[in-house]
Amino acid sequence: MENHIFTVSELNNLVKAVLDSIPELNNIYLRGEISNYKLYPSGHHYFTLKDAEGAIRCVMFKGQALRLRFRPENGMKVIAMGRVSVYPRDGAYQLYCEALSPDGVGDLHVAFEQLKDKLWKEGLFEESRKKPLPKYPETIAIITSSAGAAVHDMIRILRRRYPLAKVKLLPVRVQGVEAPPEIVGALRYANRHKVADVIITGRGGGSIEDLWAFNDERVARAIYDSEIPVISAVGHEPDVTIADFVADVRAATPSHAAELAAPDQAELLERLQSQRLHMARSQSKRLELLRRRLSDLSRKRVLTDPMAVIQDKRLLLDHVQKELCHAALGRLAEPKRQVSALAASLDALSPLKVLGRGFALVTNKEGAPLRRVEDVPVGSQVTARLSDGQLICRVEETIAEEEPS
């Protein structure tokens, strides 16, 4: 019998048909570690699943990959479910993965930790960016399901604690694939139209699947972008979601969120009463101090005898006047003495004093004093001034004297 010669394509298709005909290989579960993980622009995921002794190539097409609730990473231990077949073009058998889950840990838990780590690195959890809640909000918006018990509890508590505030309900779905875009839309609407001073968003308790809408990255970023302070109120005390980390304030329960959003009117009334009593005591004390001051002032001399102050000032004025006069006389005494001394000196040097001792002042006709004999010609008229009058003289003769050598 002549042997049949196969082409490579025929052989690959034959092997593929054999593998596809084995039921155990059409729905098989594999445990291993991811390596060489790649995400292509087409949306298909390619990776290798390996253990200590072997490895198998795997592919997860875009349709199945969209159902993943976590991001596969190299080194992650997983359980893959799919079918084993051959890709005829390459002749290599591989696992066509239809589902993938972390080994030993739920995929939602892994997705939660991955998103938490990502947003933390981006700074969405920073305390410095969290906004304070208003002390006395005028309007409070609640973004939650209108059919749940949580919304009725919050409205009841808000009406009891602070009936002055308006409560606006923005109803959304809080569970299922439609919930995240509805919550995001409500948050953006509230900010765009400034519908409230503070926002409460959340729901009652449930499983991690029930609360998953508040672990959605879109919801987290919408809370982060909100200009209005946001209180996250998801589940019960042990429940923690990504929304709790991003929100400005985290409430343990929806009821607790209502208590955080608004003050208690009973406490406010008690505080106002305390302040009223404090103000009354303060004013009474102040009035008593003013009465004492008025009583003290009424006994002052300036009020009992107003003219006494004027008399005291008048005596002070007389005293000051005397002091000023004494000081002025003291300052004038020395200049007066100096003037007298100078006057005496001038008087001693006066030509009239010289004339009084028998001397005469001789001047020519022009009144110029004559000092030398040669300045007076014989026959000229001169005037001799004595201490008690003048003499009109004519020069008969001049006699010059020799100057001492």
C-alpha positions in Angstrom: 0.0 0.0 0.0 1.4 3.3 -1.1 2.0 5.9 1.7 -0.1 9.1 1.5 2.1 12.2 1.3 0.6 15.1 3.3 1.2 18.7 2.8 2.1 20.8 5.8 -1.3 22.5 5.7 -3.0 19.1 5.5 -1.1 17.8 8.5 -1.8 20.9 10.6 -5.5 20.7 9.7 -5.5 17.0 10.6 -4.0 17.6 14.0 -6.4 20.4 14.5 -9.4 18.2 13.7 -8.1 15.5 16.1 -7.6 18.0 18.9 -11.0 19.6 18.3 -12.7 16.1 18.4 -11.4 15.5 22.0 -14.2 16.7 24.4 -11.7 17.2 27.3 -9.7 19.7 25.2 -12.7 21.8 24.3 -13.4 22.9 27.8 -10.2 22.7 29.8 -9.0 24.5 32.9 -5.2 25.3 33.2 -3.3 26.7 36.2 -0.1 28.6 35.5 1.9 31.8 35.6 1.5 34.5 32.9 4.6 35.5 31.0 5.3 37.4 27.7 1.9 39.2 28.1 1.0 41.5 25.2 -2.1 43.5 24.4 -2.4 44.3 20.7 -4.2 47.3 19.2 -6.8 44.9 17.9 -7.8 44.2 21.4 -6.6 40.6 21.4 -4.4 39.4 24.4 -1.5 37.1 23.7 0.5 35.5 26.5 2.3 32.3 27.6 1.0 30.2 30.5 3.8 28.3 32.2 4.7 26.2 35.2 7.9 24.7 36.5 8.3 22.2 33.7 6.4 23.5 30.7 4.7 26.3 28.8 1.8 26.8 26.4 0.9 29.7 24.1 -2.4 31.3 24.8 -4.6 33.8 23.0 -7.7 35.6 24.3 -9.7 37.4 21.7 -11.2 40.9 22.2 -14.8 39.7 22.8 -13.7 37.5 25.7 -11.1 40.1 27.0 -13.8 42.8 27.4 -15.3 40.6 30.1 -12.2 40.7 32.2 -12.6 42.7 35.5 -8.8 42.9 36.1 -5.7 43.6 34.1 -3.5 40.5 33.5 0.2 41.1 34.3 3.4 39.1 33.9 4.1 36.9 36.9 0.4 36.7 37.9 -0.8 33.2 38.8 -4.1 32.5 37.0 -6.6 29.8 36.1 -7.4 29.9 32.4 -10.5 28.2 30.8 -10.7 27.5 27.1 -10.1 25.0 24.3 -6.9 23.6 23.0 -6.5 23.7 19.2 -4.0 24.3 16.4 -3.4 27.4 14.5 -2.9 25.9 11.0 -0.7 28.6 9.7 2.0 28.1 12.3 1.4 24.5 13.1 1.6 25.2 16.8 -1.1 24.2 19.3 -2.3 26.8 21.8 -5.0 27.5 24.3 -7.8 29.7 23.0 -8.7 31.3 26.3 -12.3 32.2 27.0 -12.1 33.1 30.7 -9.3 34.1 33.0 -9.3 34.5 36.8 -6.6 35.0 39.4 -5.5 31.8 41.2 -6.6 31.8 44.8 -8.0 35.4 44.7 -11.2 36.6 43.2 -10.8 38.6 40.0 -12.8 41.5 41.5 -10.4 41.7 44.4 -7.5 41.8 42.0 -9.2 44.5 39.9 -9.9 46.5 43.0 -6.2 46.4 44.1 -5.0 47.2 40.7 -7.2 50.3 40.3 -6.5 51.4 43.8 -2.8 51.3 43.2 -3.1 53.1 39.9 -5.2 56.0 41.2 -3.1 56.3 44.3 0.0 56.7 42.1 -1.9 59.4 40.2 -2.6 61.3 43.4 -6.4 60.9 43.4 -6.3 60.0 47.1 -4.2 62.9 48.3 -5.6 64.5 51.5 -4.4 67.9 50.4 -6.9 68.1 47.6 -9.9 67.0 49.6 -12.5 69.8 50.1 -14.1 70.6 53.4 -17.8 70.1 53.9 -19.9 73.3 54.3 -21.1 73.8 57.9 -24.6 74.9 57.1 -25.5 73.6 53.6 -28.6 75.2 51.9 -29.0 72.3 49.5 -27.9 68.6 49.7 -27.9 66.4 46.6 -28.2 62.6 47.0 -27.1 60.4 44.1 -28.4 56.9 44.6 -31.3 54.6 43.8 -34.7 56.0 44.4 -36.0 52.5 45.3 -33.5 51.5 47.9 -33.9 51.8 51.7 -30.8 53.9 51.9 -32.3 57.0 50.3 -35.3 56.9 52.7 -33.0 56.7 55.7 -30.9 59.6 54.5 -33.9 61.8 53.8 -35.5 61.0 57.1 -32.3 61.8 59.0 -31.7 65.0 57.1 -35.2 66.2 57.8 -34.9 65.4 61.4 -31.4 66.9 61.9 -31.5 70.0 59.6 -34.9 70.8 58.1 -33.6 74.1 56.8 -31.7 72.4 54.0 -33.3 71.4 50.7 -32.7 67.8 49.6 -32.5 67.0 45.9 -32.5 63.4 44.8 -30.7 62.5 41.5 -31.9 58.9 41.0 -29.5 56.5 39.3 -29.0 52.8 39.2 -26.4 51.6 41.6 -25.9 48.1 40.4 -25.1 46.5 37.0 -23.3 47.7 33.9 -25.5 50.7 33.5 -24.8 52.0 37.0 -21.3 53.6 36.5 -22.3 55.9 33.5 -25.5 57.0 35.3 -23.6 57.9 38.5 -21.0 59.7 36.4 -23.7 61.6 34.6 -25.4 62.6 37.8 -22.2 63.9 39.3 -21.4 66.0 36.2 -25.0 67.3 36.1 -24.8 68.4 39.7 -21.6 70.2 39.1 -22.6 71.8 35.8 -25.8 73.3 37.3 -24.5 73.9 40.8 -27.5 72.1 42.2 -26.2 71.6 45.8 -23.6 72.6 48.3 -22.7 69.0 49.1 -23.2 65.7 47.4 -23.9 62.3 48.9 -23.4 59.3 46.7 -23.7 55.6 47.6 -26.0 52.8 48.3 -26.8 50.2 50.9 -24.7 47.1 51.7 -24.3 44.0 49.5 -21.7 41.7 48.0 -18.6 43.0 46.2 -20.4 42.4 43.0 -23.3 44.5 44.2 -21.0 47.4 45.2 -18.8 47.2 42.1 -20.3 50.3 40.4 -18.5 52.3 43.1 -15.2 50.6 42.2 -15.5 51.8 38.6 -12.6 54.0 37.4 -15.1 56.4 35.7 -17.0 57.0 38.9 -13.7 57.6 40.8 -12.6 60.2 38.3 -16.0 61.9 38.3 -15.8 62.2 42.1 -12.3 63.5 41.9 -13.3 66.1 39.3 -16.3 67.3 41.3 -16.0 71.0 42.4 -18.8 70.3 45.0 -17.7 68.3 48.1 -18.6 64.6 47.8 -19.4 62.2 50.7 -19.1 58.5 49.8 -21.6 56.3 51.5 -21.3 52.8 50.2 -22.5 49.7 52.1 -21.8 49.1 55.7 -18.8 49.8 58.0 -16.5 47.0 56.7 -17.2 47.8 53.0 -14.5 49.9 51.3 -14.7 51.0 47.7 -12.5 53.1 45.4 -15.1 55.9 45.8 -14.4 56.0 49.5 -10.7 56.7 48.8 -11.4 59.5 46.2 -14.3 61.2 48.0 -13.7 64.2 50.1 -15.3 62.4 53.1 -16.0 58.7 53.6 -19.1 57.7 55.6 -19.4 54.3 57.2 -23.1 54.0 56.1 -25.6 56.1 54.2 -27.2 57.1 57.5 -23.8 58.3 58.7 -23.4 60.3 55.5 -26.6 62.2 56.3 -25.3 63.0 59.7 -22.0 64.2 58.3 -23.7 66.4 55.6 -25.8 68.5 57.9 -25.6 69.8 61.5 -28.0 68.6 64.2 -30.7 71.3 64.8 -30.9 70.1 68.5 -27.2 70.7 68.9 -27.5 74.1 67.1 -30.4 75.2 69.4 -28.5 74.1 72.4 -25.4 76.0 71.2 -27.5 79.1 70.5 -29.1 78.9 73.9 -25.6 78.6 75.5 -24.4 81.6 73.5 -27.5 83.6 74.4 -26.8 83.0 78.1 -23.2 83.8 77.6 -24.0 87.0 75.9 -26.6 87.9 78.6 -24.0 87.3 81.3 -21.4 89.2 79.4 -23.6 92.2 78.9 -24.7 92.2 82.6 -21.1 92.2 83.6 -20.3 95.0 81.2 -23.3 97.1 82.5 -22.1 96.5 86.1 -18.6 97.7 85.2 -20.1 100.8 83.5 -22.3 101.5 86.6 -19.2 101.3 88.8 -17.3 103.6 86.5 -20.2 106.1 86.4 -20.4 106.0 90.2 -16.6 106.6 90.5 -16.8 109.4 88.0 -19.7 111.1 89.8 -17.5 111.4 92.8 -14.7 113.0 90.9 -13.8 116.6 91.9 -14.1 117.7 88.2 -17.8 116.9 88.4 -18.6 117.9 92.0 -16.7 121.3 91.7 -16.1 122.1 88.0 -14.6 125.6 88.9 -11.9 123.9 91.0 -10.1 122.7 87.9 -10.2 126.2 86.5 -8.8 127.7 89.7 -6.1 125.1 89.8 -5.2 126.0 86.2 -5.3 129.7 86.9 -2.8 129.2 89.8 -0.6 127.1 87.6 -0.8 129.9 85.0 0.4 132.5 87.5 3.2 130.4 88.6 4.3 129.7 85.0 4.0 133.4 84.2 6.3 134.3 87.1 8.8 131.6 86.1 8.8 132.9 82.5 9.3 136.6 83.6 12.2 135.5 85.9 13.8 133.5 83.1 13.4 136.4 80.7 14.9 138.9 83.1 17.8 136.5 83.7 18.4 136.2 80.0 18.3 140.0 79.5 20.6 140.9 82.4 23.9 139.7 80.8 23.3 141.4 77.4 22.4 144.6 79.2 25.6 144.5 81.2 27.6 143.9 78.0 25.8 146.9 76.3 26.7 149.1 79.2 30.3 148.1 79.1 30.5 148.7 75.4 28.8 152.1 75.7 31.4 153.1 78.4 34.2 152.0 76.1 32.8 153.9 73.2 32.2 157.0 75.3 35.8 156.9 76.5 36.9 156.9 72.9 34.5 159.6 71.8 36.3 162.8 70.3 34.0 164.9 72.4 35.6 163.5 75.5 39.0 164.5 74.1 37.7 168.0 73.4 36.5 168.3 77.0 40.1 167.9 78.1 41.2 171.0 76.3 41.9 169.7 72.8 40.3 171.1 69.6 39.4 169.6 66.3 40.6 171.7 63.3 38.9 171.3 59.9 39.2 173.2 56.6 36.3 175.0 54.9 35.1 171.6 53.4 34.9 170.2 57.0 37.8 167.7 56.4 40.1 167.3 59.5 43.5 168.8 59.2 46.4 166.6 60.2 49.6 168.2 58.8 50.8 171.8 58.7 51.7 171.6 55.0 47.9 170.9 54.3 47.0 174.5 55.5 48.2 177.4 53.4 48.8 180.8 55.1 45.8 183.0 54.9 43.3 180.1 54.6 40.3 179.9 56.9 39.9 177.0 59.3 37.4 176.0 61.9 38.5 174.9 65.4 35.8 173.0 67.3 36.0 173.1 71.1 34.0 171.2 73.7 31.4 174.0 73.9 31.5 175.6 70.4 33.5 176.5 67.3 36.2 179.1 66.3 36.5 180.6 62.8 40.2 181.3 62.4 42.6 182.6 59.7 46.1 181.2 59.4 48.7 183.9 59.8 51.8 181.7 59.9 52.7 178.0 59.8 55.5 176.5 61.8 56.6 172.9 60.9 58.3 170.7 63.4 60.8 168.1 62.7 59.6 164.5 63.0 61.5 162.4 65.6 64.0 160.1 63.9 
